[in-house]
Amino acid sequence: MKDIDSQPSWFMFHYYREQSKIIENFNGFGYESYSVMQKRPIQIGIYYLVEFARQEEQRESRSSTVGSQRCSRIQMEGKVALVTGGAQGIGKAIVRGLMEKGASVALIDIAVEKGEEYKNVLDKEFGSDKSLFIKCDVTKKDQLKDAFQKTVERFGKLHIVINNAGINNEKNWEKTINVNLTGMIRGTHLGLKYMRTQNGGEGGLILNMSSLAGIMPVAHQPVYTASKFGIIGFTRAIAAASDVGQYGVRINTICPGFVNTDLLQTIDKEENMGEYFQYRDNIKAMMDQYGIHEPTSVVQGVIDLIENENLNGAVMKITVSAGIHYEEYGPQYQPKM
């Protein structure tokens, strides 16, 4: 027989499930005390094989479910979107992707020169009435509030909010929390203010940009990691609130791996990394191991989360090796789909 690990996933699932028969009477299915487990290496090894099989079955079931749900999709033609951090990096690519789908977009960014320059490019391609640039620092409550108000005044409504603005700064960690987490929370609340049906809105979607660092801690970026973990927790909780409260707004999060943007270059800057600057080669080794995306690969995930109107509270992951897939949670925490 070939090496088991080289077999396709369906074969591995059935093979490992057969192994579970060996330990049908294994008390607690691995939930014994550590001292007892140390004495049962064979059973423990098999337990992990069975656990892999269980997760594989969940993944296949989820893929099948998501695939069937995608038949219920919304069209973005005529929709209005607001994207923070929309003049650079991932946000810039998202703005273009939305406009190519027929949406009107307000790009919100602190970088005035880049924003105005990109607005001119978009005007030539899509027409001057399809986009709006607004200078805004998402850490300033009044500026962000005004940006939402100007967007609605210009386009008459709002259907999509992408809270994408983010930085990496371990040295000035308060700023990282204010931009990545606090700014996202404010943006979500403002999006709900204008979109929830109880307020006269037409419903819609809010998408919060997290990272794989929000799922797997990055040792040399603890504050960045904390901000991204916070995004996932907040998003899943408020998505549940939206469901229970019947806001008419879906709220999801997306977690890309390393993406080829200016943000990636900050690991080479002591003014960003602070005491963790000395470990920059470790992070680069991780990049080599896991690969680097182009922003366009993230756009496809964004489009999927917007158009699939059955997804609420979803946590999408995008990796070079596996592409688009979803983080799984236990039944008691699984968002309603």
SERO-384562 format. One record per atom (N, C-alpha, C, O): x, y negated, z. Coordinates in steps of 0.05 Angstrom, whole numbers, padded with zeros to 5 digits, always signed. Last residue first. Layout:
BEGIN
XYZ;...
END
This chain:
BEGIN
-00533-00585+00196;-00527-00588+00167;-00552-00587+00151;-00552-00589+00127;-00513-00609+00259;-00535-00599+00242;-00530-00604+00213;-00523-00627+00206;-00448-00590+00282;-00468-00611+00274;-00489-00598+00256;-00484-00580+00241;-00433-00546+00334;-00434-00549+00305;-00455-00570+00298;-00478-00568+00306;-00429-00534+00386;-00420-00560+00378;-00423-00566+00348;-00418-00588+00339;-00447-00483+00392;-00459-00503+00409;-00450-00531+00402;-00463-00550+00411;-00416-00454+00354;-00444-00459+00349;-00456-00481+00366;-00473-00497+00357;-00351-00485+00345;-00368-00465+00357;-00398-00473+00353;-00403-00497+00349;-00328-00508+00281;-00332-00511+00309;-00351-00490+00319;-00366-00478+00304;-00281-00518+00228;-00303-00503+00240;-00304-00508+00270;-00283-00511+00283;-00269-00564+00176;-00262-00555+00203;-00286-00541+00215;-00309-00550+00213;-00269-00547+00107;-00281-00560+00130;-00271-00548+00156;-00265-00524+00158;-00234-00568+00046;-00248-00548+00063;-00256-00562+00089;-00251-00586+00092;-00199-00579-00012;-00221-00589+00005;-00233-00566+00020;-00242-00546+00008;-00135-00548-00012;-00153-00567-00024;-00174-00577-00003;-00168-00582+00020;-00095-00516+00009;-00123-00505+00008;-00143-00524-00005;-00166-00517-00008;-00046-00543+00002;-00048-00514-00003;-00076-00504-00006;-00081-00486-00022;-00055-00597+00013;-00043-00590-00013;-00048-00560-00019;-00054-00553-00042;-00119-00610+00043;-00091-00602+00045;-00081-00595+00017;-00097-00588-00001;-00168-00641+00077;-00157-00639+00051;-00127-00633+00054;-00112-00649+00065;-00228-00629+00113;-00199-00629+00113;-00190-00627+00084;-00203-00614+00067;-00286-00659+00142;-00273-00649+00118;-00242-00651+00121;-00232-00671+00130;-00333-00650+00184;-00305-00658+00186;-00290-00644+00163;-00283-00621+00165;-00400-00675+00189;-00380-00657+00177;-00352-00668+00181;-00348-00692+00180;-00443-00704+00204;-00425-00694+00225;-00404-00676+00215;-00390-00662+00231;-00480-00680+00151;-00479-00700+00172;-00463-00689+00195;-00468-00667+00204;-00498-00663+00087;-00476-00663+00106;-00478-00686+00125;-00479-00709+00117;-00537-00667+00048;-00542-00648+00070;-00520-00648+00091;-00524-00636+00112;-00521-00698+00006;-00538-00711+00027;-00546-00692+00049;-00560-00700+00068;-00466-00707-00025;-00479-00684-00013;-00496-00693+00011;-00486-00696+00033;-00443-00757-00037;-00464-00746-00055;-00479-00723-00042;-00503-00719-00048;-00404-00765+00004;-00425-00784-00002;-00448-00772-00017;-00472-00775-00009;-00371-00721+00001;-00385-00726+00026;-00407-00747+00023;-00427-00746+00037;-00353-00725-00052;-00368-00702-00044;-00384-00707-00019;-00408-00700-00017;-00324-00773-00050;-00347-00771-00067;-00365-00748-00059;-00389-00750-00058;-00283-00757-00015;-00301-00778-00007;-00326-00777-00024;-00348-00779-00013;-00257-00718-00046;-00269-00711-00021;-00290-00731-00011;-00311-00725-00002;-00238-00751-00087;-00257-00729-00093;-00271-00720-00068;-00296-00715-00069;-00201-00783-00059;-00226-00795-00070;-00246-00773-00076;-00270-00778-00071;-00158-00752-00048;-00176-00759-00026;-00202-00769-00037;-00223-00765-00024;-00133-00751-00096;-00143-00726-00086;-00162-00730-00063;-00180-00714-00058;-00115-00803-00103;-00138-00794-00119;-00149-00768-00109;-00173-00762-00113;-00069-00809-00072;-00095-00819-00062;-00119-00809-00077;-00141-00806-00066;-00033-00747-00072;-00037-00773-00083;-00065-00783-00074;-00082-00766-00068;-00002-00712-00016;-00024-00717-00035;-00020-00744-00049;-00005-00761-00040;+00053-00671-00003;+00042-00698-00002;+00021-00701-00024;+00025-00693-00047;+00072-00614+00040;+00066-00628+00015;+00053-00655+00019;+00043-00662+00040;+00089-00585+00083;+00060-00585+00077;+00053-00599+00051;+00031-00596+00041;+00146-00589+00082;+00133-00564+00087;+00104-00563+00077;+00095-00544+00065;+00157-00643+00074;+00167-00623+00055;+00153-00597+00057;+00148-00583+00038;+00132-00663+00120;+00123-00671+00093;+00132-00651+00072;+00116-00643+00054;+00165-00641+00159;+00137-00633+00157;+00125-00640+00130;+00109-00625+00119;+00211-00670+00148;+00212-00640+00144;+00183-00629+00143;+00178-00611+00128;+00195-00720+00164;+00200-00715+00135;+00201-00685+00129;+00193-00677+00108;+00193-00711+00218;+00168-00716+00204;+00172-00712+00174;+00154-00701+00161;+00247-00704+00229;+00228-00682+00235;+00202-00686+00220;+00191-00667+00210;+00267-00753+00216;+00274-00731+00199;+00256-00707+00204;+00251-00690+00186;+00250-00786+00258;+00238-00789+00231;+00244-00766+00213;+00228-00759+00196;+00265-00790+00310;+00254-00764+00301;+00243-00765+00272;+00229-00746+00264;+00278-00841+00322;+00300-00821+00321;+00291-00794+00310;+00307-00777+00302;+00229-00866+00329;+00244-00870+00304;+00266-00850+00300;+00272-00841+00278;+00205-00865+00376;+00203-00841+00360;+00217-00843+00333;+00217-00824+00317;+00208-00915+00399;+00226-00894+00410;+00225-00868+00394;+00242-00851+00397;+00185-00944+00340;+00195-00948+00367;+00213-00926+00376;+00232-00919+00361;+00159-00945+00291;+00161-00920+00305;+00171-00922+00334;+00166-00905+00350;+00161-00998+00272;+00135-00983+00273;+00137-00959+00292;+00118-00954+00307;+00212-01014+00275;+00192-01033+00286;+00164-01020+00287;+00146-01030+00300;+00239-00975+00248;+00240-00975+00277;+00219-00993+00289;+00209-00987+00311;+00215-00940+00194;+00219-00966+00205;+00217-00966+00235;+00198-00957+00247;+00201-00893+00170;+00229-00901+00167;+00235-00929+00179;+00256-00940+00175;+00147-00890+00175;+00163-00872+00193;+00193-00879+00191;+00209-00871+00208;+00124-00921+00136;+00129-00933+00162;+00145-00915+00181;+00156-00925+00201;+00111-00895+00090;+00139-00906+00092;+00145-00917+00120;+00168-00923+00126;+00058-00884+00093;+00077-00861+00096;+00106-00871+00100;+00122-00858+00113;+00034-00930+00079;+00033-00922+00107;+00054-00900+00113;+00065-00898+00135;+00036-00933+00025;+00056-00949+00040;+00057-00940+00069;+00077-00943+00082;+00024-00864+00004;+00017-00893+00007;+00039-00907+00022;+00058-00895+00032;+00010-00804-00006;+00031-00821-00017;+00021-00851-00018;+00013-00860-00039;-00008-00770+00053;-00017-00783+00028;+00004-00803+00019;+00015-00818+00036;-00013-00711+00090;+00004-00734+00082;-00004-00744+00055;-00008-00729+00036;-00083-00694+00093;-00055-00691+00102;-00039-00715+00095;-00049-00737+00094;-00147-00723+00112;-00126-00715+00093;-00100-00709+00107;-00096-00717+00130;-00206-00717+00135;-00180-00713+00147;-00159-00705+00126;-00155-00681+00123;-00266-00752+00146;-00249-00739+00127;-00220-00739+00137;-00211-00759+00148;-00332-00750+00172;-00304-00758+00174;-00288-00741+00155;-00295-00718+00149;-00399-00779+00171;-00380-00758+00168;-00351-00768+00171;-00347-00793+00171;-00465-00790+00179;-00439-00800+00187;-00420-00777+00187;-00423-00758+00203;-00526-00814+00149;-00507-00792+00154;-00480-00804+00161;-00472-00824+00150;-00584-00845+00170;-00556-00850+00162;-00539-00825+00169;-00539-00816+00192;-00633-00843+00192;-00632-00842+00163;-00604-00847+00152;-00601-00852+00128;-00641-00839+00246;-00632-00865+00235;-00634-00866+00205;-00636-00887+00193;-00663-00802+00284;-00674-00805+00257;-00667-00832+00245;-00685-00847+00236;-00640-00789+00332;-00655-00813+00330;-00668-00819+00303;-00682-00839+00300;-00614-00741+00317;-00635-00740+00338;-00653-00765+00336;-00678-00764+00338;-00578-00762+00279;-00597-00740+00272;-00620-00740+00291;-00644-00739+00283;-00550-00800+00307;-00565-00808+00283;-00586-00787+00276;-00608-00794+00267;-00526-00767+00345;-00545-00787+00354;-00563-00797+00331;-00587-00801+00334;-00492-00738+00312;-00513-00724+00326;-00535-00743+00336;-00559-00737+00335;-00459-00780+00297;-00475-00766+00276;-00498-00750+00289;-00520-00750+00278;-00435-00791+00344;-00455-00811+00334;-00471-00799+00311;-00493-00808+00306;-00403-00745+00349;-00422-00752+00370;-00444-00771+00359;-00468-00767+00363;-00370-00746+00304;-00388-00723+00309;-00410-00730+00329;-00433-00721+00326;-00344-00795+00312;-00360-00791+00289;-00380-00768+00293;-00403-00770+00287;-00315-00788+00360;-00336-00809+00358;-00355-00803+00335;-00379-00805+00338;-00280-00746+00345;-00299-00743+00367;-00322-00763+00366;-00345-00756+00369;-00252-00770+00301;-00268-00746+00298;-00289-00742+00320;-00312-00737+00314;-00228-00814+00327;-00246-00818+00304;-00264-00794+00300;-00288-00796+00296;-00195-00790+00364;-00217-00806+00373;-00238-00810+00351;-00262-00810+00356;-00155-00768+00332;-00173-00750+00347;-00198-00765+00356;-00220-00754+00354;-00134-00817+00315;-00147-00800+00296;-00164-00778+00309;-00185-00771+00298;-00111-00837+00362;-00131-00853+00347;-00147-00836+00328;-00171-00839+00324;-00075-00797+00375;-00097-00803+00393;-00119-00818+00378;-00143-00812+00382;-00038-00802+00332;-00054-00777+00336;-00078-00782+00353;-00100-00773+00347;-00018-00852+00344;-00032-00848+00318;-00049-00823+00321;-00073-00823+00312;+00006-00838+00392;-00016-00857+00392;-00032-00855+00366;-00056-00857+00367;+00045-00798+00377;+00024-00792+00397;+00001-00812+00396;-00022-00804+00400;+00083-00778+00337;+00064-00799+00332;+00040-00797+00351;+00017-00793+00342;+00112-00733+00345;+00127-00758+00344;+00109-00782+00337;+00119-00804+00332;+00075-00690+00342;+00090-00695+00367;+00103-00723+00367;+00105-00735+00389;+00010-00691+00324;+00037-00696+00312;+00055-00706+00335;+00050-00728+00346;-00041-00643+00333;-00025-00664+00343;+00002-00666+00330;+00016-00646+00325;-00090-00630+00287;-00066-00618+00297;-00047-00641+00307;-00038-00657+00291;-00131-00667+00281;-00138-00639+00287;-00114-00625+00299;-00117-00609+00317;-00112-00715+00269;-00134-00715+00287;-00143-00687+00294;-00161-00683+00311;-00076-00705+00230;-00065-00711+00257;-00087-00713+00277;-00081-00713+00301;-00107-00704+00186;-00100-00678+00198;-00087-00682+00225;-00088-00663+00242;-00151-00760+00198;-00126-00748+00187;-00123-00720+00198;-00136-00713+00218;-00203-00804+00182;-00186-00793+00203;-00161-00782+00189;-00151-00795+00170;-00248-00851+00164;-00223-00839+00155;-00206-00830+00179;-00196-00847+00194;-00317-00842+00161;-00294-00852+00177;-00269-00836+00170;-00269-00812+00171;-00373-00863+00127;-00350-00844+00126;-00326-00856+00141;-00317-00878+00133;-00441-00866+00127;-00417-00878+00138;-00396-00856+00138;-00400-00834+00148;-00497-00874+00084;-00475-00857+00094;-00453-00875+00105;-00446-00895+00094;-00568-00886+00089;-00543-00885+00074;-00522-00867+00088;-00529-00847+00101;-00625-00930+00094;-00610-00906+00101;-00584-00907+00085;-00579-00925+00070;-00645-00979+00082;-00653-00958+00064;-00639-00931+00071;-00642-00912+00056;-00669-01018+00139;-00650-01009+00119;-00660-00986+00103;-00681-00975+00109;-00702-01032+00181;-00710-01040+00154;-00690-01033+00132;-00694-01041+00109;-00686-01008+00226;-00680-01037+00223;-00688-01048+00196;-00681-01070+00189;-00698-00956+00220;-00713-00970+00240;-00709-01000+00239;-00725-01016+00248;-00660-00939+00183;-00687-00944+00173;-00704-00959+00194;-00722-00975+00186;-00595-00968+00181;-00615-00950+00194;-00643-00958+00187;-00650-00982+00187;-00563-01008+00158;-00573-00986+00142;-00594-00969+00155;-00611-00957+00141;-00545-01048+00192;-00556-01056+00166;-00569-01033+00151;-00586-01038+00133;-00529-01020+00238;-00546-01043+00240;-00560-01050+00214;-00584-01056+00213;-00493-00982+00218;-00519-00973+00227;-00539-00997+00230;-00563-00994+00224;-00450-01017+00207;-00463-01002+00185;-00491-00993+00193;-00510-00994+00178;-00438-01033+00259;-00448-01053+00239;-00462-01039+00216;-00483-01048+00206;-00420-00984+00279;-00443-00997+00291;-00455-01018+00273;-00479-01021+00271;-00375-00976+00245;-00397-00957+00246;-00422-00970+00257;-00444-00966+00246;-00343-01019+00258;-00353-01016+00231;-00376-00997+00229;-00395-01001+00214;-00331-01007+00311;-00346-01031+00305;-00359-01029+00277;-00382-01037+00273;-00301-00960+00303;-00326-00959+00319;-00343-00984+00313;-00368-00981+00310;-00258-00980+00273;-00276-00960+00262;-00303-00959+00277;-00324-00957+00264;-00234-01014+00310;-00244-01025+00285;-00264-01006+00272;-00284-01014+00261;-00218-00975+00349;-00238-00996+00355;-00250-01008+00330;-00274-01012+00330;-00182-00943+00315;-00205-00932+00330;-00226-00953+00336;-00249-00950+00329;-00145-00973+00283;-00154-00946+00275;-00180-00937+00289;-00197-00925+00276;-00139-01023+00310;-00145-01021+00282;-00158-00994+00276;-00180-00993+00265;-00130-01011+00365;-00150-01031+00357;-00158-01029+00328;-00181-01033+00321;-00090-00972+00363;-00116-00965+00374;-00137-00985+00365;-00159-00977+00358;-00049-01005+00342;-00057-00981+00328;-00085-00972+00337;-00102-00965+00321;-00043-01043+00381;-00053-01051+00355;-00063-01027+00339;-00083-01029+00325;-00022-01013+00422;-00048-01025+00426;-00060-01034+00399;-00084-01031+00395;+00029-01000+00404;+00008-00979+00404;-00020-00991+00408;-00039-00979+00399;+00078-01017+00376;+00055-01034+00384;+00030-01017+00385;+00013-01019+00367;+00103-00968+00366;+00115-00988+00383;+00094-01007+00394;+00093-01013+00417;+00074-00939+00330;+00077-00928+00357;+00089-00948+00377;+00085-00947+00401;+00034-00949+00281;+00052-00966+00296;+00053-00955+00325;+00037-00962+00342;+00001-00946+00225;+00017-00928+00241;+00037-00945+00255;+00057-00955+00243;-00068-00962+00209;-00040-00968+00210;-00026-00946+00226;-00039-00930+00239;-00128-00972+00168;-00112-00958+00188;-00082-00965+00187;-00073-00973+00165;-00193-00973+00141;-00169-00989+00150;-00154-00974+00172;-00166-00964+00191;-00240-00945+00131;-00214-00934+00121;-00190-00948+00132;-00168-00937+00132;-00301-00933+00132;-00283-00945+00152;-00255-00932+00147;-00249-00911+00159;-00346-00945+00086;-00322-00929+00089;-00303-00943+00108;-00291-00963+00100;-00414-00943+00078;-00393-00956+00092;-00370-00937+00095;-00373-00915+00105;-00469-00952+00035;-00446-00936+00041;-00425-00953+00056;-00419-00976+00047;-00511-00988+00028;-00517-00960+00030;-00494-00942+00039;-00498-00921+00050;-00543-01050+00032;-00519-01035+00038;-00526-01006+00042;-00545-00999+00056;-00566-01110-00003;-00569-01086+00013;-00543-01072+00018;-00522-01082+00008;-00552-01156-00031;-00579-01152-00022;-00585-01128-00005;-00606-01126+00007;-00502-01173-00046;-00514-01151-00061;-00542-01145-00052;-00556-01129-00066;-00492-01219-00013;-00484-01219-00041;-00500-01197-00057;-00510-01203-00079;-00511-01206+00037;-00521-01231+00024;-00515-01230-00006;-00531-01240-00022;-00481-01161+00048;-00510-01158+00044;-00522-01183+00031;-00540-01181+00015;-00430-01185+00051;-00435-01163+00032;-00465-01160+00027;-00474-01158+00003;-00436-01220+00093;-00431-01231+00066;-00437-01210+00045;-00446-01216+00023;-00442-01184+00136;-00464-01202+00129;-00461-01213+00100;-00480-01215+00085;-00393-01158+00136;-00417-01143+00131;-00440-01161+00122;-00454-01155+00103;-00361-01202+00149;-00356-01187+00124;-00381-01171+00117;-00388-01169+00093;-00379-01218+00199;-00383-01236+00176;-00380-01221+00150;-00395-01226+00131;-00359-01175+00229;-00388-01180+00228;-00395-01197+00204;-00414-01192+00190;-00305-01183+00223;-00317-01159+00212;-00347-01162+00209;-00359-01153+00190;-00298-01232+00249;-00291-01229+00220;-00304-01205+00208;-00314-01206+00185;-00314-01220+00301;-00330-01239+00285;-00324-01237+00255;-00342-01239+00239;-00274-01182+00318;-00303-01176+00317;-00319-01194+00299;-00335-01184+00283;-00216-01164+00292;-00230-01188+00299;-00260-01184+00296;-00270-01181+00273;-00195-01120+00270;-00193-01122+00299;-00207-01146+00310;-00210-01150+00334;-00198-01125+00216;-00219-01109+00229;-00217-01109+00259;-00236-01100+00273;-00194-01183+00183;-00179-01168+00202;-00199-01151+00219;-00215-01163+00234;-00208-01199+00116;-00218-01192+00143;-00198-01176+00158;-00186-01157+00148;-00231-01227+00057;-00208-01225+00076;-00219-01220+00104;-00237-01234+00113;-00266-01194+00009;-00269-01210+00033;-00245-01205+00051;-00239-01183+00059;-00287-01188-00058;-00265-01185-00039;-00270-01204-00015;-00276-01228-00019;-00333-01150-00093;-00330-01173-00077;-00306-01168-00058;-00304-01148-00045;-00362-01127-00156;-00344-01125-00133;-00342-01151-00118;-00348-01173-00129;-00395-01137-00198;-00396-01110-00187;-00378-01107-00162;-00380-01087-00148;-00391-01184-00227;-00414-01181-00208;-00414-01155-00193;-00432-01150-00177;-00350-01181-00263;-00346-01196-00239;-00368-01193-00218;-00364-01199-00195;-00335-01117-00291;-00351-01141-00290;-00349-01154-00263;-00347-01141-00243;-00299-01075-00295;-00327-01068-00288;-00346-01092-00289;-00370-01089-00287;-00250-01095-00314;-00258-01068-00321;-00288-01063-00316;-00301-01050-00332;-00244-01146-00294;-00239-01141-00323;-00250-01114-00332;-00259-01111-00354;-00253-01138-00240;-00271-01155-00255;-00269-01150-00285;-00289-01148-00299;-00209-01107-00224;-00236-01095-00224;-00255-01111-00241;-00273-01100-00254;-00169-01147-00226;-00167-01122-00243;-00195-01109-00246;-00203-01101-00268;-00188-01182-00188;-00185-01191-00216;-00184-01167-00235;-00195-01168-00256;-00183-01150-00142;-00209-01159-00150;-00209-01168-00179;-00228-01163-00194;-00128-01146-00138;-00143-01122-00145;-00171-01130-00155;-00182-01117-00173;-00116-01199-00124;-00104-01187-00148;-00120-01163-00157;-00126-01160-00181;-00142-01204-00075;-00150-01221-00098;-00140-01210-00124;-00153-01211-00145;-00114-01165-00045;-00143-01163-00049;-00152-01179-00073;-00168-01170-00089;-00061-01182-00045;-00068-01156-00057;-00097-01154-00063;-00105-01143-00084;-00069-01231-00018;-00057-01230-00044;-00064-01204-00059;-00072-01204-00082;-00091-01214+00033;-00105-01232+00014;-00095-01230-00014;-00110-01226-00033;-00099-01164+00072;-00079-01172+00053;-00092-01188+00030;-00103-01177+00012;-00142-01145+00101;-00127-01168+00112;-00107-01179+00093;-00098-01202+00096;-00203-01129+00067;-00175-01124+00073;-00162-01149+00085;-00171-01172+00079;-00255-01098+00034;-00249-01114+00058;-00220-01108+00065;-00212-01085+00069;-00294-01099-00022;-00269-01089-00011;-00259-01109+00010;-00256-01132+00005;-00356-01079-00038;-00342-01101-00024;-00317-01089-00013;-00318-01071+00004;-00383-01054-00099;-00366-01050-00076;-00355-01076-00065;-00345-01094-00080;-00433-01017-00131;-00422-01043-00127;-00407-01042-00100;-00416-01029-00081;-00427-00954-00167;-00433-00970-00143;-00421-00998-00145;-00401-01002-00159;-00413-00921-00209;-00435-00939-00213;-00442-00956-00189;-00462-00971-00190;-00369-00890-00207;-00394-00876-00204;-00418-00895-00205;-00441-00886-00203;-00330-00928-00209;-00333-00910-00232;-00358-00894-00231;-00368-00885-00252;-00335-00947-00157;-00344-00963-00179;-00347-00947-00205;-00365-00953-00221;-00312-00905-00128;-00341-00912-00124;-00351-00928-00147;-00374-00924-00156;-00259-00906-00147;-00276-00882-00150;-00305-00888-00147;-00321-00877-00162;-00242-00957-00130;-00245-00951-00158;-00263-00927-00163;-00279-00927-00181;-00245-00948-00074;-00260-00970-00087;-00264-00964-00116;-00286-00966-00127;-00207-00907-00067;-00235-00902-00062;-00253-00923-00075;-00273-00916-00087;-00159-00933-00079;-00168-00912-00096;-00197-00906-00092;-00211-00900-00111;-00158-00969-00036;-00158-00979-00063;-00168-00958-00083;-00183-00964-00101;-00155-00933+00008;-00178-00950+00004;-00180-00961-00024;-00202-00962-00035;-00103-00912+00004;-00126-00895-00001;-00151-00912-00007;-00167-00905-00025;-00070-00973-00016;-00070-00945-00007;-00094-00929-00015;-00105-00931-00037;-00112-01032-00016;-00086-01018-00017;-00090-00989-00009;-00110-00982+00004;-00159-01057-00008;-00142-01069-00027;-00116-01054-00031;-00099-01062-00047;-00192-01038+00034;-00199-01031+00006;-00180-01042-00015;-00185-01037-00039;-00199-01038+00088;-00173-01030+00077;-00175-01023+00048;-00161-01005+00038;-00267-01017+00083;-00246-01031+00097;-00219-01020+00088;-00216-00996+00082;-00317-01022+00037;-00294-01006+00043;-00273-01023+00058;-00263-01043+00046;-00385-01015+00024;-00365-01032+00036;-00342-01014+00045;-00346-00994+00059;-00431-01008-00031;-00412-00997-00012;-00394-01019-00001;-00388-01039-00014;-00493-00996-00059;-00475-01017-00050;-00457-01005-00028;-00467-00994-00008;-00518-00964-00119;-00514-00965-00090;-00493-00987-00084;-00478-00996-00101;-00522-00958-00174;-00538-00978-00161;-00535-00980-00131;-00547-00997-00118;-00504-00892-00172;-00511-00914-00190;-00529-00933-00175;-00551-00925-00166;-00498-00848-00141;-00486-00873-00131;-00492-00897-00149;-00486-00919-00142;-00546-00799-00123;-00532-00813-00144;-00522-00840-00134;-00536-00854-00119;-00543-00742-00081;-00552-00768-00087;-00535-00780-00110;-00513-00771-00114;-00562-00673-00083;-00542-00694-00084;-00554-00721-00091;-00574-00722-00106;-00569-00610-00073;-00584-00634-00064;-00564-00657-00062;-00550-00660-00042;-00533-00573-00085;-00553-00577-00105;-00570-00602-00098;-00583-00613-00116;-00502-00565-00042;-00493-00586-00061;-00513-00590-00083;-00510-00609-00099;-00518-00522-00013;-00528-00548-00006;-00522-00569-00027;-00537-00589-00029;-00489-00480-00035;-00518-00481-00040;-00530-00508-00034;-00549-00517-00047;-00439-00493-00015;-00443-00492-00043;-00472-00494-00050;-00480-00507-00070;-00447-00489+00040;-00441-00515+00029;-00446-00515-00001;-00457-00535-00012;-00455-00433+00042;-00476-00452+00051;-00472-00479+00038;-00491-00491+00028;-00406-00413+00024;-00431-00406+00010;-00453-00425+00017;-00468-00434-00001;-00373-00434+00063;-00369-00441+00035;-00394-00436+00019;-00402-00452+00001;-00392-00408+00108;-00394-00438+00106;-00392-00446+00077;-00406-00464+00068;-00379-00355+00097;-00407-00363+00101;-00411-00392+00097;-00430-00401+00085;-00324-00360+00095;-00338-00351+00071;-00368-00358+00073;-00380-00367+00053;-00314-00376+00148;-00306-00393+00125;-00321-00386+00100;-00331-00403+00086;-00333-00332+00177;-00345-00358+00180;-00339-00377+00157;-00357-00391+00147;-00297-00293+00159;-00326-00290+00153;-00340-00316+00156;-00358-00323+00140;-00251-00314+00181;-00253-00311+00152;-00282-00309+00144;-00291-00320+00124;-00262-00309+00235;-00259-00336+00223;-00262-00335+00193;-00273-00353+00181;-00262-00253+00239;-00286-00268+00246;-00285-00296+00233;-00305-00306+00223;-00209-00241+00224;-00231-00232+00207;-00257-00247+00213;-00272-00254+00195;-00182-00264+00267;-00177-00275+00240;-00201-00267+00222;-00210-00283+00206;-00200-00230+00306;-00207-00259+00308;-00203-00272+00280;-00219-00289+00272;-00175-00184+00290;-00204-00185+00290;-00213-00214+00290;-00232-00221+00276;-00122-00199+00301;-00130-00191+00274;-00161-00193+00270;-00171-00203+00250;-00125-00207+00355;-00120-00230+00338;-00126-00224+00309;-00135-00241+00294;-00134-00154+00372;-00153-00175+00377;-00150-00199+00359;-00169-00210+00348;-00087-00129+00358;-00111-00123+00342;-00132-00144+00347;-00147-00151+00329;-00054-00152+00397;-00048-00156+00369;-00073-00151+00352;-00078-00166+00333;-00080-00131+00443;-00079-00160+00438;-00073-00166+00409;-00086-00184+00397;-00070-00077+00438;-00098-00087+00437;-00099-00116+00431;-00116-00126+00416;-00014-00078+00442;-00027-00067+00418;-00055-00078+00415;-00063-00088+00394;-00003-00100+00493;+00006-00114+00469;-00008-00104+00444;-00014-00120+00426;-00022-00101+00550;-00037-00089+00528;-00028-00102+00501;-00046-00113+00487;+00002-00127+00590;+00006-00098+00590;-00008-00085+00566;-00007-00060+00563;-00015-00179+00585;+00013-00173+00580;+00018-00143+00577;+00037-00135+00563;-00067-00177+00603;-00062-00177+00574;-00033-00171+00567;-00028-00160+00546;-00060-00180+00658;-00070-00155+00646;-00063-00154+00617;-00056-00133+00606;-00041-00232+00662;-00024-00210+00672;-00033-00183+00661;-00016-00166+00655;-00084-00262+00642;-00058-00261+00627;-00041-00238+00636;-00028-00225+00619;-00147-00228+00643;-00127-00245+00655;-00101-00242+00640;-00096-00221+00627;-00186-00223+00582;-00177-00214+00608;-00155-00233+00619;-00147-00251+00605;-00212-00229+00532;-00215-00250+00553;-00207-00239+00581;-00221-00245+00600;-00212-00190+00494;-00188-00206+00497;-00190-00227+00519;-00170-00241+00523;-00264-00169+00499;-00253-00175+00473;-00230-00195+00474;-00228-00213+00459;-00286-00151+00546;-00283-00180+00543;-00271-00188+00517;-00269-00212+00511;-00254-00090+00538;-00270-00107+00556;-00264-00136+00551;-00241-00145+00552;-00261-00053+00483;-00241-00071+00496;-00255-00092+00512;-00267-00111+00501;-00291-00019+00455;-00296-00020+00484;-00276-00037+00499;-00273-00035+00523;-00272-00025+00404;-00300-00032+00409;-00306-00034+00439;-00324-00049+00447;-00221-00021+00381;-00224-00033+00408;-00253-00041+00413;-00258-00062+00425;-00226+00003+00332;-00207+00014+00351;-00211+00004+00379;-00207+00017+00399;-00258-00029+00303;-00270-00005+00314;-00252+00008+00335;-00261+00022+00353;-00226-00068+00281;-00240-00075+00306;-00253-00050+00319;-00258-00051+00343;-00207-00050+00234;-00190-00047+00257;-00204-00052+00283;-00196-00043+00304;-00247-00067+00200;-00245-00038+00206;-00228-00033+00231;-00233-00015+00247;-00233-00120+00196;-00258-00113+00210;-00258-00083+00217;-00269-00076+00238;-00187-00119+00167;-00185-00126+00195;-00211-00119+00210;-00210-00112+00234;-00209-00103+00117;-00188-00087+00130;-00187-00093+00160;-00187-00074+00176;-00244-00144+00106;-00255-00117+00110;-00234-00099+00124;-00242-00082+00140;-00207-00187+00102;-00229-00188+00120;-00239-00160+00126;-00243-00153+00150;-00171-00172+00062;-00161-00175+00089;-00184-00175+00109;-00182-00163+00131;-00205-00173+00018;-00194-00147+00027;-00185-00149+00056;-00189-00131+00072;-00217-00227+00015;-00239-00208+00019;-00229-00181+00029;-00242-00168+00046;-00167-00251+00006;-00180-00255+00031;-00203-00235+00036;-00207-00226+00059;-00118-00205-00024;-00138-00226-00025;-00154-00227+00001;-00155-00208+00016;-00053-00189+00005;-00079-00181-00006;-00098-00205-00007;-00094-00224+00009;-00008-00200+00032;-00009-00208+00004;-00036-00202-00009;-00040-00209-00032;-00012-00179+00082;-00014-00208+00079;-00016-00217+00051;-00024-00240+00045;-00001-00124+00072;-00028-00133+00078;-00031-00163+00073;-00052-00171+00062;+00039-00103+00018;+00038-00118+00043;+00010-00129+00048;-00001-00141+00030;+00008-00046-00014;+00023-00071-00014;+00021-00083+00014;+00005-00076+00030;+00017+00024+00000;+00000+00000+00000;+00018-00025+00000;+00039-00026+00012;
END
